[in-house]
């Protein structure tokens, strides 16, 4: 058993974390180039230990080159405890060396430090690898490194401003490490939720194309000849749909689930394929309005299933940058004359009435034998019109 479980290597690198590690490689090269420029253009009077300064430049180059090779071949190694502690050691060490290589009076001045942005880079790496607590604790080490650098720089005019500066450095980098770690945790959690949802949706599509359609077919064909088998098929169908698309009565928090549930409720007993695509980038409609919208979409699908004799139905829903929704329900069925809508089909009340009640607009494009497309805008404007 690992004696230090908090510092064990991560078993897998999440995709956004890999992107962050690649960005950190670029940041290391930029920091190294800046550090090289500082050493190269500092006068001999100001740089009292040039050999040590160039040795630090070479060491940083080696670390940067190593990170570049690892991010291409084995990026997970960049999250290993050895690399993380090495980079943090470099950040602290450069803060110490900065005071040693420059002439006295360098520290606590506005001149550039060879440590440049290495403390920030190391805190970002630690945050991605081990989260906010570990990264925050490692950030506290930067202040003592700067204190050691000040002592090596022969600084002896200590007062409240200098003490506060050292303490503030530790607190600042600790806060940076905590923030980097917190953000990495959030990104990893969100990516996990997205992956789970995609997997569930894929299972749902496969199950619908196979098991659910088979159960619906069994129920329809045995309804009169074997009622018990039909009832069992119906019960299994309902249980499976509840598992895949949400249980009845469950409080729904997002537009996609509302639409999926509304469509699944009306699809029961039908084997006509219905494709549902929802691009919800931040719907801002109230919950009640989202419910009415989903029910209207469900009613449009029900009409296509029951009256249009469609062989396919496509539902597309997306939100715009203002949080309003556009929805399209398209089928290849018999079609009808929109000017002679049948009240029994539920269009005036169940669809148009519901959408108008939330300030929206419905447009119906159909014709005998030409299929039907019902378009819905929740803000009352047609798609593509100017505000």
C-alpha positions, 0 to 999 in steps of 0.5 A: 500500500502506498504510504503517500496516497495523495502524491501517487501518480494519476492513473489517467490524464483527462483531455483538458488536463493534457491541453493544459500540460501542452500550454505549460510546455509553451510557457516554460519555453517562453520563461526560459527565453526571458530568463536567458535574455536577462542573464545575457543582457545584464552587465558584468557589474550587476551579475557577480556570479555569471557561471552560476547564472548560466548553469541555472539557465542550462538546468532550466533548459534541460527541464523544459526540453524534458517536459517537451519530450514527455508531453509528446511521448508520455504526458502522464509522467508530467503529473508524477510526483518526481516531475512535480516536485522537481519543477517546484524545486526549480521554482524555489531554487531559482528564487534562491539563486536570483539573490546569489548571482546578482550584485547586492541590492538586487532584491526588493528592487524593480529589476528582473528576476531569473525566476521569472514566472517559474513559480506560477508554472510549477503551481499550475502543474501541481494543481493539475496533478494533485489538486488545490490542497497540495498545490497550495501547500507547495506554493507556501515554499516560494516565500522562504526561497525568496527570503534565502535569496535576499540573505544571499544577496547580502540584504540587511535593511529588514523592515515591515515592507520587506517582511510583508513582501516575503509573506505576501509572496508565499500567500500569493503563490499558495492561492495560485496553486489552490486556484489552479488545482480547483479549476483542474478538479472542476474541469475533470468533473465536468468532462466526466459528466459529459462522458457519462452522458454521452455513454448513456445516450449511446446506450439509449440509441442502441437499445432503442434501435434494438430492444425497445423496438422489439418490445413495441413490436411484440406488444402490438402483435400479441395484444389480442392473441396473448394479452399476458405477453403483451402486458409483460412486453409493455411493462419491460418497455416502460421500465427500460425507457424509465432507466434510459430516459428518466423516471416518470415524475422525476424533476428535470433540470435541463432542456435536453432531458425534458425534450427526450422525456416528452418524445419518449412518452409519445413514442410508446407503442410505435416503432417509427424511428425518431431522431432527437438532437438537442444543442443546449448551450444555456437555455434561460427559459423558466422551468415552466416555459421549458416544460410547455415547450417540451410538451409542444414538441412531444405533441408534434411528434405524437401527431406525426406518429398517429396521423401522418404515417411517417417513416421517419421523424427528426427533432432538432432543438438548439438555444441561441446566445440569448438563451432562447430556443429554436425547435424543428419537428420534421416528418416525411408523412402524408402532410396536410393543408395548414390553412385547414388544420384539424382541431382533433390533431391538437395543433391549435391548442396543444402546440400553437397555444402552448408556445404562444403562452410563453411568448413564442411563435410557431410556423407550419410548413406542409402540404398533401404528400409533402411531409410536415415541418413545425418550427418553433421560436420561443422569442417570437422571431423567425430564425435569422431575422434581426433583433 
